[in-house]
Amino acid sequence: MLENEIALQMADEIRQDRKQAEFMLLNYAEELRTYRLQREEYVRGNNVQGGGGNLPGHPTEAEALRGVKFDDAYPAYTWLRAVEFVERGLSERKRIFLDARRKASRDKAGRGRRAWLVRTQMMYCEAMRERFLNTEFFTSERVLKDMWRYIVDRTVEAYLKLEQNKLNRRVQ
């Protein structure tokens, strides 16, 4: 019975990771902006830390160390890195798809699961026609779902690998 509970818990964690990956992929620009603002405030915020008398300090070094400390504590930092890593490795067509998927998500046109698909399909096909000057470009909903699943899966994999590397560094 215990193995079944563990399996259910793992399945739930996998679903949560996929949802978080989807959220970060769709809201990457906003999340990155928030991260950068909060990091800047934290790093530059309080330059006087207990005072150092009149001795010369190392302000650049102190800022760098505060930045590293902030990154370690910021909950979405690893997700942001994972999205950035995955995006860099995508083919041009998949980047065009991801851009269309993000725009469709922001448009909030329609409701339900299929609404994003139809809107993304329209935007993706239009972008591909513009980019490759092909007036007959079309792709199926199944292909779009597969592309989305591929990107989400790669993001989760990148996130887990980054987390594993972070744990390994702490152990050493």
Secondary structure, DSSP 8 states (H G I E B T S, - for coil): -HHHHHHHHHHHHHHHHHHHHHHHHHTHHHHHHHHHHHHHHHHHH---SS--TTS---HHHHHHHHHHHHHHH-TTHHHHHHHHHHHHHS-HHHHHHHHHHHHHHHHT-SSSHHHHHHHHHHHHHHHHHHHHT-TT----HHHHHHHHHHHHHHHHHHHHHHHHHHHHHHH-
